[in-house]
Amino acid sequence: MAEREPLRCLVLGGSGYVGSAVCRALHAEGARVAFTFRSRENEARVLERELPGSRAIALDFASHEAVGAVVDSLARDWGGLDALVQCAGTAGNPALYRNDRTPKPDKFLDIDAPGWHEMMDVTVGSTFAACQAAVRAMTGGGQIVVVGSMDGVKSVPAPVHYAASKGALRAMVTALAHELGKRRILVNMVAPGLLDGGMAKLLSDDLLADYVKHCSLKRTGTAAEMAELVAWLVMENTYVTGQSILLDGGL
Ligand SMILES: NC(=O)c1ccc[n+]([C@@H]2O[C@H](COP(=O)([O-])OP(=O)(O)OC[C@H]3O[C@@H](n4cnc5c(N)ncnc54)[C@H](OP(=O)(O)O)[C@@H]3O)[C@@H](O)[C@H]2O)c1
């Protein structure tokens, strides 16, 4: 049987906790992987060396033009793109999560206008720009997987701008899936609950304990579990599209 060409996959936020696990999983499945980093260049270079043939690219979502340019340039080098996985994101001001503050942070009133705009720009605007450029490059069909959060799906104690940005991503995925089916591009979201690393490190011990108490599986998830699901969507999925798949251990 003829071997299939390695899938050409771009992972946004590959320097992160979830993104690096996704890069490893896709690479292990034989994909050709490029990934972006913003501030953690050292970690990105280490990952690049760990995964032979991979490519680390500096990218700050502050400019949506830069996001589109990175996707365009990679697709030109590779002669196209088969998958975009969006793992980059921000939690916003870390002080919003710190329950040791006096007075306690207010998840609504403490969000200022720059914080709101940054959240929407980084999470929603950049994903839109990346998807637009990726779709132009996916001439033979493709997969888009966006990492969201349970916060955009369920009512949980999250800062309002974070939840709103993830809710917007969820709606974007639904609309994109509808729009892109005719191009044979499948679009899905994986929405994690709390994981045992990455952004969850911002949360207070109280909140983490509360999560574990109410979670059916009585534990946080892992980046490897996220990556396994994302890799399945990229490598194997042929008919699931427009879905937001919760990976929350049964909250
Ligand atoms: N960890 C959890 O428990 C959890 C739960 C629910 C949802 N999520 C979602 O999972 C995704 C990944 O989170 P994570 O836990 O892996 O967080 P993380 O380790 O902090 O990684 C975040 C990634 O986003 C990149 N990034 C942040 N701001 C950026 C910007 N302005 N421009 C370009 N890149 C930027 C970071 O790059 P640098 O590090 O190089 O700056 C990093 O690669 C996020 O969308 C998050 O909302 C995580």
Ligand as a Chemical Component Dictionary entry (heavy atoms), coordinates in Angstrom:
data_LIG
# 
_chem_comp.id                   LIG 
_chem_comp.type                 NON-POLYMER 
_chem_comp.pdbx_formal_charge   0 
_chem_comp.three_letter_code    LIG 
# 
loop_
_chem_comp_atom.comp_id 
_chem_comp_atom.atom_id 
_chem_comp_atom.alt_atom_id 
_chem_comp_atom.type_symbol 
_chem_comp_atom.charge 
_chem_comp_atom.model_Cartn_x 
_chem_comp_atom.model_Cartn_y 
_chem_comp_atom.model_Cartn_z 
_chem_comp_atom.pdbx_ordinal 
LIG N1  N1  N 0  -3.854 24.515 31.186 1  
LIG C1  C1  C 0  -5.165 24.432 31.431 2  
LIG O1  O1  O 0  -5.605 23.910 32.482 3  
LIG C2  C2  C 0  -6.154 24.919 30.415 4  
LIG C3  C3  C 0  -7.517 24.804 30.723 5  
LIG C4  C4  C 0  -8.460 25.248 29.824 6  
LIG C5  C5  C 0  -8.047 25.799 28.628 7  
LIG N2  N2  N 1  -6.739 25.925 28.343 8  
LIG C6  C6  C 0  -6.382 26.523 27.046 9  
LIG O2  O2  O 0  -5.338 25.795 26.437 10 
LIG C7  C7  C 0  -4.554 26.666 25.628 11 
LIG C8  C8  C 0  -3.078 26.482 25.983 12 
LIG O3  O3  O 0  -2.903 26.794 27.358 13 
LIG P1  P1  P 0  -1.642 26.285 28.181 14 
LIG O4  O4  O 0  -2.126 25.796 29.486 15 
LIG O5  O5  O -1 -0.787 25.423 27.323 16 
LIG O6  O6  O 0  -0.937 27.684 28.462 17 
LIG P2  P2  P 0  0.587  28.123 28.322 18 
LIG O7  O7  O 0  1.504  27.031 28.730 19 
LIG O8  O8  O 0  0.656  29.424 29.024 20 
LIG O9  O9  O 0  0.770  28.362 26.744 21 
LIG C9  C9  C 0  0.223  29.468 26.099 22 
LIG C10 C10 C 0  0.802  29.541 24.697 23 
LIG O10 O10 O 0  0.276  30.712 24.049 24 
LIG C11 C11 C 0  1.353  31.527 23.592 25 
LIG N3  N3  N 0  0.955  32.916 23.669 26 
LIG C12 C12 C 0  0.452  33.575 24.745 27 
LIG N4  N4  N 0  0.189  34.853 24.432 28 
LIG C13 C13 C 0  0.552  35.011 23.136 29 
LIG C14 C14 C 0  0.542  36.115 22.221 30 
LIG N5  N5  N 0  0.136  37.331 22.609 31 
LIG N6  N6  N 0  1.000  35.917 20.968 32 
LIG C15 C15 C 0  1.427  34.701 20.565 33 
LIG N7  N7  N 0  1.452  33.619 21.370 34 
LIG C16 C16 C 0  1.031  33.780 22.641 35 
LIG C17 C17 C 0  2.503  31.209 24.541 36 
LIG O11 O11 O 0  3.756  31.553 23.955 37 
LIG P3  P3  P 0  5.060  31.839 24.903 38 
LIG O12 O12 O 0  4.912  30.969 26.098 39 
LIG O13 O13 O 0  6.221  31.486 24.039 40 
LIG O14 O14 O 0  4.994  33.294 25.249 41 
LIG C18 C18 C 0  2.322  29.699 24.682 42 
LIG O15 O15 O 0  2.850  29.037 23.565 43 
LIG C19 C19 C 0  -5.068 28.090 25.914 44 
LIG O16 O16 O 0  -5.942 28.463 24.886 45 
LIG C20 C20 C 0  -5.846 27.934 27.208 46 
LIG O17 O17 O 0  -6.887 28.889 27.319 47 
LIG C21 C21 C 0  -5.762 25.510 29.206 48 
# 
loop_
_chem_comp_bond.comp_id 
_chem_comp_bond.atom_id_1 
_chem_comp_bond.atom_id_2 
_chem_comp_bond.value_order 
_chem_comp_bond.pdbx_ordinal 
LIG N1  C1  SING 1  
LIG C1  O1  DOUB 2  
LIG C1  C2  SING 3  
LIG C2  C3  SING 4  
LIG C2  C21 DOUB 5  
LIG C3  C4  DOUB 6  
LIG C4  C5  SING 7  
LIG C5  N2  DOUB 8  
LIG N2  C6  SING 9  
LIG N2  C21 SING 10 
LIG C6  O2  SING 11 
LIG C6  C20 SING 12 
LIG O2  C7  SING 13 
LIG C7  C8  SING 14 
LIG C7  C19 SING 15 
LIG C8  O3  SING 16 
LIG O3  P1  SING 17 
LIG P1  O4  DOUB 18 
LIG P1  O5  SING 19 
LIG P1  O6  SING 20 
LIG O6  P2  SING 21 
LIG P2  O7  DOUB 22 
LIG P2  O8  SING 23 
LIG P2  O9  SING 24 
LIG O9  C9  SING 25 
LIG C9  C10 SING 26 
LIG C10 O10 SING 27 
LIG C10 C18 SING 28 
LIG O10 C11 SING 29 
LIG C11 N3  SING 30 
LIG C11 C17 SING 31 
LIG N3  C12 SING 32 
LIG N3  C16 SING 33 
LIG C12 N4  DOUB 34 
LIG N4  C13 SING 35 
LIG C13 C14 SING 36 
LIG C13 C16 DOUB 37 
LIG C14 N5  SING 38 
LIG C14 N6  DOUB 39 
LIG N6  C15 SING 40 
LIG C15 N7  DOUB 41 
LIG N7  C16 SING 42 
LIG C17 O11 SING 43 
LIG C17 C18 SING 44 
LIG O11 P3  SING 45 
LIG P3  O12 DOUB 46 
LIG P3  O13 SING 47 
LIG P3  O14 SING 48 
LIG C18 O15 SING 49 
LIG C19 O16 SING 50 
LIG C19 C20 SING 51 
LIG C20 O17 SING 52 
# 
